[in-house]
Every structure is written in structure tokens, then in C-alpha cells.
């Protein structure tokens, strides 16, 4: 099995209301050293060993399901195979 | 400024309904090589340079705000300083 980690975040140009709300809460807790907060989605996909082209499959899943192409961008890491 | 990346996921013992739903959708798209999907939250925190103890601050923010200690676990990475 191979573990693929996917990170989906808002594009820089998009306002991140959740991030803003969390930043206010964090400052309310007294953690003013935290200057900015951006929130996104994180996925761990377990891929079977007989995958022909992991990159093509992961890109398609991200483009068509996990990330909204209008507002979000994604990146992923294919981790060392964990037997 | 220092970038800290935080990953919050359900504890292994907790059912991940969103992950299950995404897995079904992914299989419906024909990507049956994807055996399992776990979904979590991803945060990018920008921390100012005068932070005394980043680890203590980040742990407190995670314990008290970003992660639900009953159901979720978190890990974080302090990235190289991006001037």
C-alpha cells in the first residue's frame, strides 16, 4: 500500500473567512505572535500496490472531487510505501 | 516570519464518515486503486520572529482550539523561516 497525502487550500486571492475567525480567537487566547491563519483540507489516501499511474489518478481525483478548481489549489505527496 | 503547518485528523478509533463518503465517490469515478480515505483539517500559521517558545504556543493553540482532544489528534511542522 502507498500513502498519498493531499493538501487543499484556498488560492491566495481568495478571502479565508475561517482563517480570519480562527486568528481572532487565537489572539483572544493571547497568542498574538500568530500573525496569520489559513485553513484547508487534508486527506490521507491509501493506494493499492497495483496502481499503474498514481500521479494521473491522484490528479484526477483532486481536480474532479477533492478541490474546487475555482477557489482552491492542491498539492500532494506520495509517501514511501508502508508495507 | 515562520510558517507552521498543522495537521488535524480523527483518531484511528474514530469512524470517519466523510472519508467513507469520499471513498465511495472516488470508487464511483472508477478509481478503485484508492483503498481508503481519511479526511482532516490543515492549517498554515504564520508566526512572528519574536516568538519565545513556538512549540509551547502551537501546542496550546492546538489543544485548546484547532483540535478536539476527544476525537482528534494533531501534529505540526515548523518550517524553515521564510524571510
Backbone of each chain as nested JSON, in Angstrom:
{
  "chains": [
    {"id": "A", "residues": [
      {"number": 1, "name": "UNK", "atoms": {"N": [0.833, -1.2, 0.0], "CA": [0.0, 0.0, 0.0], "C": [0.869, 1.251, 0.0]}},
      {"number": 2, "name": "UNK", "atoms": {"N": [0.403, 2.29, -0.652], "CA": [1.125, 3.566, -0.664], "C": [0.232, 4.645, -0.07]}},
      {"number": 3, "name": "UNK", "atoms": {"N": [0.828, 5.458, 0.77], "CA": [0.064, 6.562, 1.376], "C": [0.318, 7.831, 0.575]}},
      {"number": 4, "name": "UNK", "atoms": {"N": [-0.771, 8.495, 0.181], "CA": [-0.661, 9.772, -0.522], "C": [-1.322, 10.838, 0.352]}},
      {"number": 5, "name": "UNK", "atoms": {"N": [-0.571, 11.886, 0.647], "CA": [-1.11, 12.979, 1.463], "C": [-1.477, 14.146, 0.547]}},
      {"number": 6, "name": "UNK", "atoms": {"N": [-2.716, 14.622, 0.668], "CA": [-3.205, 15.696, -0.2], "C": [-3.544, 16.909, 0.674]}},
      {"number": 7, "name": "UNK", "atoms": {"N": [-3.09, 18.076, 0.217], "CA": [-3.352, 19.319, 0.95], "C": [-4.133, 20.258, 0.026]}},
      {"number": 8, "name": "UNK", "atoms": {"N": [-5.298, 20.673, 0.468], "CA": [-6.138, 21.559, -0.343], "C": [-6.302, 22.883, 0.403]}},
      {"number": 9, "name": "UNK", "atoms": {"N": [-5.913, 23.978, -0.222], "CA": [-6.036, 25.284, 0.433], "C": [-6.681, 26.287, -0.522]}},
      {"number": 10, "name": "UNK", "atoms": {"N": [-7.193, 27.347, 0.061], "CA": [-7.754, 28.398, -0.786], "C": [-6.637, 29.031, -1.606]}},
      {"number": 11, "name": "UNK", "atoms": {"N": [-6.96, 29.461, -2.811], "CA": [-5.985, 30.235, -3.589], "C": [-5.693, 31.532, -2.841]}},
      {"number": 12, "name": "UNK", "atoms": {"N": [-4.476, 32.065, -3.043], "CA": [-4.044, 33.248, -2.278], "C": [-5.05, 34.405, -2.426]}},
      {"number": 13, "name": "UNK", "atoms": {"N": [-5.645, 34.508, -3.627], "CA": [-6.522, 35.655, -3.903], "C": [-7.867, 35.533, -3.191]}},
      {"number": 14, "name": "UNK", "atoms": {"N": [-8.151, 34.371, -2.651], "CA": [-9.471, 34.129, -2.047], "C": [-9.433, 34.447, -0.547]}},
      {"number": 15, "name": "UNK", "atoms": {"N": [-10.395, 35.206, -0.075], "CA": [-10.509, 35.506, 1.363], "C": [-10.795, 34.201, 2.105]}},
      {"number": 16, "name": "UNK", "atoms": {"N": [-10.152, 34.015, 3.236], "CA": [-10.316, 32.785, 4.026], "C": [-11.04, 33.142, 5.33]}},
      {"number": 17, "name": "UNK", "atoms": {"N": [-12.373, 33.187, 5.309], "CA": [-13.106, 33.641, 6.493], "C": [-12.853, 32.782, 7.733]}},
      {"number": 18, "name": "UNK", "atoms": {"N": [-12.706, 31.468, 7.509], "CA": [-12.448, 30.605, 8.675], "C": [-11.082, 30.931, 9.278]}},
      {"number": 19, "name": "UNK", "atoms": {"N": [-10.126, 31.153, 8.407], "CA": [-8.795, 31.513, 8.893], "C": [-8.828, 32.805, 9.686]}},
      {"number": 20, "name": "UNK", "atoms": {"N": [-9.582, 33.778, 9.177], "CA": [-9.706, 35.058, 9.887], "C": [-10.356, 34.868, 11.257]}},
      {"number": 21, "name": "UNK", "atoms": {"N": [-11.399, 34.055, 11.29], "CA": [-12.114, 33.824, 12.562], "C": [-11.192, 33.135, 13.568]}},
      {"number": 22, "name": "UNK", "atoms": {"N": [-10.421, 32.163, 13.081], "CA": [-9.503, 31.44, 13.98], "C": [-8.419, 32.4, 14.488]}},
      {"number": 23, "name": "UNK", "atoms": {"N": [-7.959, 33.272, 13.591], "CA": [-6.914, 34.226, 14.02], "C": [-7.433, 35.104, 15.157]}},
      {"number": 24, "name": "UNK", "atoms": {"N": [-8.665, 35.56, 15.029], "CA": [-9.254, 36.404, 16.108], "C": [-9.331, 35.597, 17.415]}},
      {"number": 25, "name": "UNK", "atoms": {"N": [-9.748, 34.342, 17.293], "CA": [-9.877, 33.514, 18.504], "C": [-8.504, 33.283, 19.141]}},
      {"number": 26, "name": "UNK", "atoms": {"N": [-7.518, 33.038, 18.298], "CA": [-6.155, 32.786, 18.793], "C": [-5.612, 34.041, 19.492]}},
      {"number": 27, "name": "UNK", "atoms": {"N": [-5.877, 35.191, 18.905], "CA": [-5.45, 36.442, 19.552], "C": [-6.205, 36.634, 20.863]}},
      {"number": 28, "name": "UNK", "atoms": {"N": [-7.462, 36.24, 20.883], "CA": [-8.24, 36.338, 22.127], "C": [-7.678, 35.453, 23.223]}},
      {"number": 29, "name": "UNK", "atoms": {"N": [-6.98, 34.388, 22.82], "CA": [-6.338, 33.491, 23.798], "C": [-4.991, 34.066, 24.24]}},
      {"number": 30, "name": "UNK", "atoms": {"N": [-4.598, 35.167, 23.604], "CA": [-3.33, 35.795, 23.996], "C": [-2.154, 35.428, 23.104]}},
      {"number": 31, "name": "UNK", "atoms": {"N": [-2.393, 34.64, 22.061], "CA": [-1.289, 34.214, 21.191], "C": [-1.108, 35.203, 20.03]}},
      {"number": 32, "name": "UNK", "atoms": {"N": [-0.651, 36.39, 20.377], "CA": [-0.56, 37.433, 19.341], "C": [0.644, 37.225, 18.435]}},
      {"number": 33, "name": "UNK", "atoms": {"N": [1.498, 36.265, 18.758], "CA": [2.645, 36.009, 17.856], "C": [2.155, 35.399, 16.546]}},
      {"number": 34, "name": "UNK", "atoms": {"N": [0.933, 34.862, 16.556], "CA": [0.41, 34.229, 15.333], "C": [-0.183, 35.325, 14.447]}},
      {"number": 35, "name": "UNK", "atoms": {"N": [0.503, 35.638, 13.372], "CA": [0.154, 36.787, 12.539], "C": [-0.937, 36.461, 11.514]}},
      {"number": 36, "name": "UNK", "atoms": {"N": [-0.96, 35.201, 11.064], "CA": [-1.95, 34.859, 10.043], "C": [-2.318, 33.379, 10.152]}},
      {"number": 37, "name": "UNK", "atoms": {"N": [-3.547, 33.06, 9.785], "CA": [-4.022, 31.671, 9.821], "C": [-4.75, 31.376, 8.513]}},
      {"number": 38, "name": "UNK", "atoms": {"N": [-4.34, 30.293, 7.871], "CA": [-5.082, 29.843, 6.693], "C": [-5.525, 28.406, 6.974]}},
      {"number": 39, "name": "UNK", "atoms": {"N": [-6.768, 28.126, 6.65], "CA": [-7.302, 26.79, 6.933], "C": [-7.578, 26.066, 5.628]}},
      {"number": 40, "name": "UNK", "atoms": {"N": [-7.315, 24.76, 5.614], "CA": [-7.583, 23.976, 4.412], "C": [-8.002, 22.566, 4.772]}},
      {"number": 41, "name": "UNK", "atoms": {"N": [-8.056, 21.715, 3.759], "CA": [-8.445, 20.325, 3.955], "C": [-7.212, 19.436, 3.753]}},
      {"number": 42, "name": "UNK", "atoms": {"N": [-7.219, 18.339, 4.489], "CA": [-6.074, 17.41, 4.453], "C": [-6.64, 16.005, 4.248]}},
      {"number": 43, "name": "UNK", "atoms": {"N": [-6.105, 15.283, 3.288], "CA": [-6.591, 13.932, 3.006], "C": [-5.426, 12.949, 3.052]}},
      {"number": 44, "name": "UNK", "atoms": {"N": [-5.7, 11.776, 3.583], "CA": [-4.739, 10.668, 3.508], "C": [-5.388, 9.574, 2.667]}},
      {"number": 45, "name": "UNK", "atoms": {"N": [-4.833, 9.333, 1.493], "CA": [-5.374, 8.312, 0.592], "C": [-4.44, 7.097, 0.622]}},
      {"number": 46, "name": "UNK", "atoms": {"N": [-5.036, 5.934, 0.844], "CA": [-4.25, 4.696, 0.801], "C": [-4.462, 4.071, -0.571]}},
      {"number": 47, "name": "UNK", "atoms": {"N": [-3.375, 3.921, -1.318], "CA": [-3.47, 3.453, -2.705], "C": [-2.866, 2.055, -2.805]}},
      {"number": 48, "name": "UNK", "atoms": {"N": [-3.557, 1.166, -3.523], "CA": [-3.065, -0.219, -3.617], "C": [-1.82, -0.285, -4.493]}},
      {"number": 49, "name": "UNK", "atoms": {"N": [-1.093, -1.429, -4.341], "CA": [0.221, -1.533, -4.995], "C": [0.122, -1.654, -6.505]}},
      {"number": 50, "name": "UNK", "atoms": {"N": [-1.037, -2.108, -7.009], "CA": [-1.086, -2.35, -8.46], "C": [-1.49, -1.093, -9.241]}},
      {"number": 51, "name": "UNK", "atoms": {"N": [-1.303, 0.075, -8.606], "CA": [-1.635, 1.331, -9.295], "C": [-0.649, 1.55, -10.442]}},
      {"number": 52, "name": "UNK", "atoms": {"N": [-1.168, 1.736, -11.657], "CA": [-0.299, 1.951, -12.82], "C": [0.326, 3.343, -12.777]}},
      {"number": 53, "name": "UNK", "atoms": {"N": [-0.557, 4.355, -12.649], "CA": [-0.048, 5.735, -12.732], "C": [-0.691, 6.535, -11.589]}},
      {"number": 54, "name": "UNK", "atoms": {"N": [-0.038, 6.488, -10.423], "CA": [-0.602, 7.142, -9.241], "C": [-0.825, 8.635, -9.499]}},
      {"number": 55, "name": "UNK", "atoms": {"N": [0.151, 9.289, -10.125], "CA": [0.019, 10.745, -10.327], "C": [-1.232, 11.087, -11.135]}},
      {"number": 56, "name": "UNK", "atoms": {"N": [-1.458, 10.348, -12.207], "CA": [-2.626, 10.642, -13.048], "C": [-3.911, 10.442, -12.246]}},
      {"number": 57, "name": "UNK", "atoms": {"N": [-3.97, 9.346, -11.474], "CA": [-5.189, 9.048, -10.707], "C": [-5.412, 10.115, -9.627]}},
      {"number": 58, "name": "UNK", "atoms": {"N": [-4.354, 10.472, -8.912], "CA": [-4.491, 11.448, -7.815], "C": [-4.88, 12.821, -8.38]}},
      {"number": 59, "name": "UNK", "atoms": {"N": [-4.251, 13.196, -9.482], "CA": [-4.609, 14.498, -10.081], "C": [-6.079, 14.523, -10.491]}},
      {"number": 60, "name": "UNK", "atoms": {"N": [-6.544, 13.417, -11.05], "CA": [-7.939, 13.394, -11.494], "C": [-8.892, 13.465, -10.292]}},
      {"number": 61, "name": "UNK", "atoms": {"N": [-8.567, 12.708, -9.231], "CA": [-9.418, 12.731, -8.029], "C": [-9.43, 14.134, -7.412]}},
      {"number": 62, "name": "UNK", "atoms": {"N": [-8.273, 14.775, -7.407], "CA": [-8.205, 16.14, -6.832], "C": [-8.972, 17.131, -7.719]}},
      {"number": 63, "name": "UNK", "atoms": {"N": [-8.729, 17.056, -9.021], "CA": [-9.375, 18.008, -9.929], "C": [-10.895, 17.853, -9.948]}},
      {"number": 64, "name": "UNK", "atoms": {"N": [-11.351, 16.612, -9.824], "CA": [-12.791, 16.385, -10.008], "C": [-13.567, 16.236, -8.699]}},
      {"number": 65, "name": "UNK", "atoms": {"N": [-12.835, 16.106, -7.57], "CA": [-13.601, 15.837, -6.344], "C": [-13.081, 16.601, -5.117]}},
      {"number": 66, "name": "UNK", "atoms": {"N": [-11.797, 16.447, -4.83], "CA": [-11.303, 16.942, -3.54], "C": [-11.115, 18.463, -3.506]}},
      {"number": 67, "name": "UNK", "atoms": {"N": [-10.795, 19.069, -4.646], "CA": [-10.536, 20.524, -4.649], "C": [-11.492, 21.228, -5.61]}},
      {"number": 68, "name": "UNK", "atoms": {"N": [-11.962, 22.397, -5.204], "CA": [-12.806, 23.222, -6.08], "C": [-11.87, 24.077, -6.927]}},
      {"number": 69, "name": "UNK", "atoms": {"N": [-11.772, 23.783, -8.23], "CA": [-10.775, 24.473, -9.073], "C": [-10.967, 25.991, -9.116]}},
      {"number": 70, "name": "UNK", "atoms": {"N": [-12.161, 26.462, -8.822], "CA": [-12.385, 27.916, -8.879], "C": [-11.72, 28.64, -7.717]}},
      {"number": 71, "name": "UNK", "atoms": {"N": [-11.703, 27.992, -6.553], "CA": [-11.269, 28.704, -5.338], "C": [-10.049, 28.064, -4.659]}},
      {"number": 72, "name": "UNK", "atoms": {"N": [-9.82, 26.788, -4.989], "CA": [-8.802, 26.073, -4.22], "C": [-7.669, 25.566, -5.105]}},
      {"number": 73, "name": "UNK", "atoms": {"N": [-6.511, 25.411, -4.472], "CA": [-5.398, 24.732, -5.162], "C": [-4.98, 23.554, -4.278]}},
      {"number": 74, "name": "UNK", "atoms": {"N": [-4.306, 22.595, -4.867], "CA": [-3.914, 21.412, -4.091], "C": [-2.482, 21.02, -4.392]}},
      {"number": 75, "name": "UNK", "atoms": {"N": [-1.903, 20.312, -3.47], "CA": [-0.616, 19.644, -3.72], "C": [-0.661, 18.308, -2.996]}},
      {"number": 76, "name": "UNK", "atoms": {"N": [0.186, 17.392, -3.398], "CA": [0.155, 16.086, -2.735], "C": [1.558, 15.511, -2.632]}},
      {"number": 77, "name": "UNK", "atoms": {"N": [1.707, 14.584, -1.72], "CA": [2.989, 13.905, -1.515], "C": [2.72, 12.407, -1.559]}},
      {"number": 78, "name": "UNK", "atoms": {"N": [3.485, 11.696, -2.396], "CA": [3.392, 10.23, -2.396], "C": [4.452, 9.731, -1.422]}},
      {"number": 79, "name": "UNK", "atoms": {"N": [4.012, 9.152, -0.317], "CA": [4.936, 8.762, 0.743], "C": [5.589, 7.422, 0.392]}},
      {"number": 80, "name": "UNK", "atoms": {"N": [6.71, 7.161, 1.041], "CA": [7.367, 5.869, 0.85], "C": [6.365, 4.762, 1.11]}},
      {"number": 81, "name": "UNK", "atoms": {"N": [6.436, 3.658, 0.364], "CA": [5.462, 2.575, 0.542], "C": [5.57, 2.024, 1.952]}},
      {"number": 82, "name": "UNK", "atoms": {"N": [4.393, 1.986, 2.671], "CA": [4.413, 1.377, 4.024], "C": [3.83, -0.015, 3.883]}},
      {"number": 83, "name": "UNK", "atoms": {"N": [4.734, -1.025, 3.86], "CA": [4.328, -2.446, 3.666], "C": [3.488, -2.94, 4.819]}}
    ]},
    {"id": "B", "residues": [
      {"number": 1, "name": "UNK", "atoms": {"N": [9.367, 35.882, 9.64], "CA": [8.161, 35.094, 9.898], "C": [8.463, 33.607, 9.769]}},
      {"number": 2, "name": "UNK", "atoms": {"N": [7.802, 32.81, 10.538], "CA": [7.97, 31.362, 10.461], "C": [6.617, 30.734, 10.119]}},
      {"number": 3, "name": "UNK", "atoms": {"N": [6.656, 29.793, 9.207], "CA": [5.429, 29.094, 8.83], "C": [5.338, 27.787, 9.607]}},
      {"number": 4, "name": "UNK", "atoms": {"N": [4.19, 27.578, 10.247], "CA": [3.951, 26.325, 10.972], "C": [2.755, 25.631, 10.31]}},
      {"number": 5, "name": "UNK", "atoms": {"N": [2.964, 24.384, 9.901], "CA": [1.892, 23.626, 9.269], "C": [1.312, 22.644, 10.284]}},
      {"number": 6, "name": "UNK", "atoms": {"N": [-0.018, 22.695, 10.456], "CA": [-0.683, 21.85, 11.453], "C": [-1.639, 20.891, 10.727]}},
      {"number": 7, "name": "UNK", "atoms": {"N": [-1.589, 19.617, 11.115], "CA": [-2.453, 18.599, 10.515], "C": [-3.308, 17.997, 11.621]}},
      {"number": 8, "name": "UNK", "atoms": {"N": [-4.614, 18.092, 11.457], "CA": [-5.535, 17.552, 12.468], "C": [-6.348, 16.434, 11.822]}},
      {"number": 9, "name": "UNK", "atoms": {"N": [-6.276, 15.242, 12.401], "CA": [-7.028, 14.11, 11.846], "C": [-7.783, 13.391, 12.962]}},
      {"number": 10, "name": "UNK", "atoms": {"N": [-8.786, 12.626, 12.552], "CA": [-9.515, 11.832, 13.544], "C": [-8.567, 10.784, 14.13]}},
      {"number": 11, "name": "UNK", "atoms": {"N": [-8.768, 10.468, 15.388], "CA": [-8.027, 9.352, 15.985], "C": [-8.415, 8.073, 15.249]}},
      {"number": 12, "name": "UNK", "atoms": {"N": [-7.499, 7.117, 15.193], "CA": [-7.71, 5.882, 14.402], "C": [-9.018, 5.188, 14.811]}},
      {"number": 13, "name": "UNK", "atoms": {"N": [-9.34, 5.283, 16.109], "CA": [-10.51, 4.544, 16.626], "C": [-11.833, 5.198, 16.216]}},
      {"number": 14, "name": "UNK", "atoms": {"N": [-11.745, 6.4, 15.68], "CA": [-12.966, 7.146, 15.375], "C": [-13.375, 6.9, 13.912]}},
      {"number": 15, "name": "UNK", "atoms": {"N": [-14.639, 6.577, 13.673], "CA": [-15.15, 6.419, 12.312], "C": [-15.057, 7.768, 11.595]}},
      {"number": 16, "name": "UNK", "atoms": {"N": [-14.648, 7.73, 10.331], "CA": [-14.504, 8.964, 9.547], "C": [-15.551, 8.966, 8.435]}},
      {"number": 17, "name": "UNK", "atoms": {"N": [-16.769, 9.44, 8.76], "CA": [-17.859, 9.354, 7.773], "C": [-17.563, 10.099, 6.471]}},
      {"number": 18, "name": "UNK", "atoms": {"N": [-16.88, 11.254, 6.59], "CA": [-16.566, 11.999, 5.364], "C": [-15.598, 11.193, 4.503]}},
      {"number": 19, "name": "UNK", "atoms": {"N": [-14.626, 10.586, 5.157], "CA": [-13.668, 9.768, 4.42], "C": [-14.364, 8.614, 3.711]}},
      {"number": 20, "name": "UNK", "atoms": {"N": [-15.309, 7.996, 4.392], "CA": [-16.064, 6.883, 3.79], "C": [-16.861, 7.361, 2.574]}},
      {"number": 21, "name": "UNK", "atoms": {"N": [-17.49, 8.526, 2.742], "CA": [-18.315, 9.064, 1.636], "C": [-17.432, 9.392, 0.432]}},
      {"number": 22, "name": "UNK", "atoms": {"N": [-16.271, 9.967, 0.703], "CA": [-15.358, 10.319, -0.4], "C": [-14.859, 9.049, -1.078]}},
      {"number": 23, "name": "UNK", "atoms": {"N": [-14.593, 8.019, -0.276], "CA": [-14.116, 6.76, -0.867], "C": [-15.156, 6.205, -1.836]}},
      {"number": 24, "name": "UNK", "atoms": {"N": [-16.399, 6.243, -1.425], "CA": [-17.475, 5.758, -2.314], "C": [-17.514, 6.581, -3.598]}},
      {"number": 25, "name": "UNK", "atoms": {"N": [-17.392, 7.882, -3.458], "CA": [-17.431, 8.755, -4.643], "C": [-16.244, 8.467, -5.564]}},
      {"number": 26, "name": "UNK", "atoms": {"N": [-15.093, 8.287, -4.958], "CA": [-13.887, 8.012, -5.743], "C": [-14.024, 6.685, -6.494]}},
      {"number": 27, "name": "UNK", "atoms": {"N": [-14.575, 5.691, -5.823], "CA": [-14.806, 4.395, -6.488], "C": [-15.83, 4.566, -7.606]}},
      {"number": 28, "name": "UNK", "atoms": {"N": [-16.818, 5.419, -7.369], "CA": [-17.814, 5.683, -8.408], "C": [-17.202, 6.326, -9.641]}},
      {"number": 29, "name": "UNK", "atoms": {"N": [-16.08, 7.022, -9.429], "CA": [-15.373, 7.649, -10.569], "C": [-14.472, 6.625, -11.259]}},
      {"number": 30, "name": "UNK", "atoms": {"N": [-14.396, 5.434, -10.674], "CA": [-13.583, 4.382, -11.3], "C": [-12.198, 4.238, -10.691]}},
      {"number": 31, "name": "UNK", "atoms": {"N": [-11.9, 5.001, -9.653], "CA": [-10.557, 4.929, -9.059], "C": [-10.529, 3.902, -7.927]}},
      {"number": 32, "name": "UNK", "atoms": {"N": [-10.641, 2.654, -8.304], "CA": [-10.745, 1.611, -7.279], "C": [-9.386, 1.304, -6.643]}},
      {"number": 33, "name": "UNK", "atoms": {"N": [-8.321, 1.863, -7.18], "CA": [-6.995, 1.633, -6.552], "C": [-6.913, 2.343, -5.208]}},
      {"number": 34, "name": "UNK", "atoms": {"N": [-7.815, 3.292, -4.974], "CA": [-7.796, 4.029, -3.694], "C": [-8.565, 3.205, -2.667]}},
      {"number": 35, "name": "UNK", "atoms": {"N": [-7.837, 2.608, -1.746], "CA": [-8.41, 1.645, -0.811], "C": [-9.045, 2.314, 0.41]}},
      {"number": 36, "name": "UNK", "atoms": {"N": [-8.493, 3.473, 0.798], "CA": [-9.036, 4.119, 1.99], "C": [-8.819, 5.633, 1.901]}},
      {"number": 37, "name": "UNK", "atoms": {"N": [-9.736, 6.364, 2.498], "CA": [-9.633, 7.83, 2.508], "C": [-9.885, 8.319, 3.931]}},
      {"number": 38, "name": "UNK", "atoms": {"N": [-8.984, 9.14, 4.424], "CA": [-9.213, 9.8, 5.723], "C": [-9.115, 11.301, 5.471]}},
      {"number": 39, "name": "UNK", "atoms": {"N": [-10.073, 12.035, 6.04], "CA": [-10.1, 13.475, 5.818], "C": [-9.782, 14.179, 7.118]}},
      {"number": 40, "name": "UNK", "atoms": {"N": [-9.051, 15.307, 7.025], "CA": [-8.746, 16.078, 8.227], "C": [-8.673, 17.552, 7.901]}},
      {"number": 41, "name": "UNK", "atoms": {"N": [-8.162, 18.304, 8.874], "CA": [-8.031, 19.759, 8.688], "C": [-6.552, 20.103, 8.581]}},
      {"number": 42, "name": "UNK", "atoms": {"N": [-6.298, 21.159, 7.833], "CA": [-4.904, 21.576, 7.594], "C": [-4.833, 23.075, 7.847]}},
      {"number": 43, "name": "UNK", "atoms": {"N": [-3.862, 23.475, 8.644], "CA": [-3.73, 24.907, 8.96], "C": [-2.315, 25.368, 8.624]}},
      {"number": 44, "name": "UNK", "atoms": {"N": [-2.227, 26.582, 8.118], "CA": [-0.923, 27.227, 7.945], "C": [-0.905, 28.451, 8.852]}},
      {"number": 45, "name": "UNK", "atoms": {"N": [-0.064, 28.408, 9.858], "CA": [0.026, 29.521, 10.813], "C": [1.327, 30.289, 10.534]}},
      {"number": 46, "name": "UNK", "atoms": {"N": [1.199, 31.607, 10.395], "CA": [2.392, 32.447, 10.221], "C": [2.73, 33.041, 11.584]}},
      {"number": 47, "name": "UNK", "atoms": {"N": [3.922, 32.73, 12.062], "CA": [4.305, 33.141, 13.418], "C": [5.413, 34.203, 13.334]}},
      {"number": 48, "name": "UNK", "atoms": {"N": [5.281, 35.247, 14.146], "CA": [6.268, 36.34, 14.068], "C": [7.605, 35.896, 14.658]}},
      {"number": 49, "name": "UNK", "atoms": {"N": [8.655, 36.651, 14.296], "CA": [10.013, 36.228, 14.654], "C": [10.282, 36.305, 16.15]}},
      {"number": 50, "name": "UNK", "atoms": {"N": [9.532, 37.176, 16.864], "CA": [9.886, 37.345, 18.286], "C": [9.215, 36.304, 19.182]}},
      {"number": 51, "name": "UNK", "atoms": {"N": [8.802, 35.174, 18.575], "CA": [8.159, 34.12, 19.386], "C": [9.211, 33.495, 20.3]}},
      {"number": 52, "name": "UNK", "atoms": {"N": [8.928, 33.46, 21.6], "CA": [9.871, 32.872, 22.56], "C": [9.883, 31.355, 22.457]}},
      {"number": 53, "name": "UNK", "atoms": {"N": [8.69, 30.779, 22.54], "CA": [8.63, 29.307, 22.575], "C": [7.51, 28.851, 21.647]}},
      {"number": 54, "name": "UNK", "atoms": {"N": [7.863, 28.702, 20.375], "CA": [6.852, 28.356, 19.361], "C": [6.143, 27.052, 19.732]}},
      {"number": 55, "name": "UNK", "atoms": {"N": [6.889, 26.058, 20.161], "CA": [6.268, 24.754, 20.452], "C": [5.185, 24.87, 21.519]}},
      {"number": 56, "name": "UNK", "atoms": {"N": [5.49, 25.604, 22.573], "CA": [4.503, 25.738, 23.66], "C": [3.249, 26.443, 23.147]}},
      {"number": 57, "name": "UNK", "atoms": {"N": [3.46, 27.518, 22.353], "CA": [2.307, 28.284, 21.853], "C": [1.462, 27.422, 20.9]}},
      {"number": 58, "name": "UNK", "atoms": {"N": [2.136, 26.733, 19.985], "CA": [1.408, 25.929, 18.989], "C": [0.657, 24.791, 19.678]}},
      {"number": 59, "name": "UNK", "atoms": {"N": [1.301, 24.146, 20.627], "CA": [0.614, 23.057, 21.344], "C": [-0.63, 23.583, 22.056]}},
      {"number": 60, "name": "UNK", "atoms": {"N": [-0.51, 24.762, 22.657], "CA": [-1.663, 25.295, 23.378], "C": [-2.803, 25.645, 22.413]}},
      {"number": 61, "name": "UNK", "atoms": {"N": [-2.452, 26.257, 21.274], "CA": [-3.475, 26.616, 20.283], "C": [-4.152, 25.347, 19.747]}},
      {"number": 62, "name": "UNK", "atoms": {"N": [-3.356, 24.314, 19.528], "CA": [-3.937, 23.054, 19.017], "C": [-4.817, 22.404, 20.078]}},
      {"number": 63, "name": "UNK", "atoms": {"N": [-4.296, 22.313, 21.295], "CA": [-5.054, 21.646, 22.366], "C": [-6.357, 22.371, 22.693]}},
      {"number": 64, "name": "UNK", "atoms": {"N": [-6.317, 23.706, 22.614], "CA": [-7.483, 24.465, 23.083], "C": [-8.401, 24.953, 21.965]}},
      {"number": 65, "name": "UNK", "atoms": {"N": [-7.929, 24.812, 20.702], "CA": [-8.775, 25.413, 19.656], "C": [-8.861, 24.572, 18.377]}},
      {"number": 66, "name": "UNK", "atoms": {"N": [-7.707, 24.238, 17.821], "CA": [-7.728, 23.641, 16.473], "C": [-8.152, 22.166, 16.482]}},
      {"number": 67, "name": "UNK", "atoms": {"N": [-7.854, 21.448, 17.545], "CA": [-8.183, 20.009, 17.565], "C": [-9.113, 19.688, 18.735]}},
      {"number": 68, "name": "UNK", "atoms": {"N": [-10.047, 18.797, 18.478], "CA": [-10.95, 18.32, 19.544], "C": [-10.249, 17.136, 20.22]}},
      {"number": 69, "name": "UNK", "atoms": {"N": [-9.782, 17.32, 21.452], "CA": [-8.97, 16.258, 22.088], "C": [-9.707, 14.928, 22.249]}},
      {"number": 70, "name": "UNK", "atoms": {"N": [-11.025, 14.962, 22.225], "CA": [-11.774, 13.705, 22.392], "C": [-11.69, 12.839, 21.141]}},
      {"number": 71, "name": "UNK", "atoms": {"N": [-11.669, 13.488, 19.967], "CA": [-11.81, 12.713, 18.725], "C": [-10.629, 12.87, 17.778]}},
      {"number": 72, "name": "UNK", "atoms": {"N": [-9.858, 13.94, 17.995], "CA": [-8.822, 14.24, 17.005], "C": [-7.426, 14.235, 17.617]}},
      {"number": 73, "name": "UNK", "atoms": {"N": [-6.455, 13.987, 16.739], "CA": [-5.051, 14.151, 17.149], "C": [-4.411, 15.114, 16.146]}},
      {"number": 74, "name": "UNK", "atoms": {"N": [-3.311, 15.715, 16.531], "CA": [-2.674, 16.693, 15.638], "C": [-1.17, 16.487, 15.616]}},
      {"number": 75, "name": "UNK", "atoms": {"N": [-0.574, 16.96, 14.585], "CA": [0.888, 17.074, 14.522], "C": [1.196, 18.347, 13.757]}},
      {"number": 76, "name": "UNK", "atoms": {"N": [2.405, 18.85, 13.932], "CA": [2.734, 20.103, 13.23], "C": [4.201, 20.1, 12.818]}},
      {"number": 77, "name": "UNK", "atoms": {"N": [4.494, 20.943, 11.855], "CA": [5.868, 21.08, 11.356], "C": [6.212, 22.573, 11.386]}},
      {"number": 78, "name": "UNK", "atoms": {"N": [7.352, 22.89, 12.001], "CA": [7.83, 24.278, 11.959], "C": [8.761, 24.373, 10.756]}},
      {"number": 79, "name": "UNK", "atoms": {"N": [8.353, 25.132, 9.761], "CA": [9.12, 25.182, 8.518], "C": [10.287, 26.152, 8.67]}},
      {"number": 80, "name": "UNK", "atoms": {"N": [11.264, 26.008, 7.741], "CA": [12.381, 26.943, 7.754], "C": [11.844, 28.359, 7.685]}},
      {"number": 81, "name": "UNK", "atoms": {"N": [12.489, 29.311, 8.31], "CA": [11.987, 30.69, 8.295], "C": [11.985, 31.213, 6.875]}},
      {"number": 82, "name": "UNK", "atoms": {"N": [10.807, 31.759, 6.425], "CA": [10.776, 32.381, 5.087], "C": [10.809, 33.893, 5.302]}},
      {"number": 83, "name": "UNK", "atoms": {"N": [12.036, 34.476, 5.039], "CA": [12.225, 35.93, 5.265], "C": [11.39, 36.741, 4.27]}}
    ]}
  ]
}
